[in-house]
Amino acid sequence: MKAVVIILTLAGLSLFYPTYDLQVKTDLFSEDFTVQETGFMTHKRCHQAAFEAKVKYYRCDSKTIWRSLFKKTSSYDPKARHDT
């Protein structure tokens, strides 16, 4: 019984725990961002990676497995992803 509870807890955490993607603005006059790195476990680590890469315009987008399973668009197309 304990093993089942542990497995369900770990599965729930993996479905709902956010990871972060570092998206960088490559062109100053464009609104488009491109993915530079993915899979950061914390928001702080994503910001540190942007600081280490010395980029000025970036964002750290969070994602979860649960959201990607039921999302209409799972691409990194900024128009499809951020128009809500």
Secondary structure, DSSP 4 states (H G I P E B T S, - for coil): -HHHHHHHHHHHHHHH--EEEEEEE-STT---EEEEEEEESSHHHHHHHHHHHT-SSEEEEEE-HHHHHH-S--S--HHHHH--
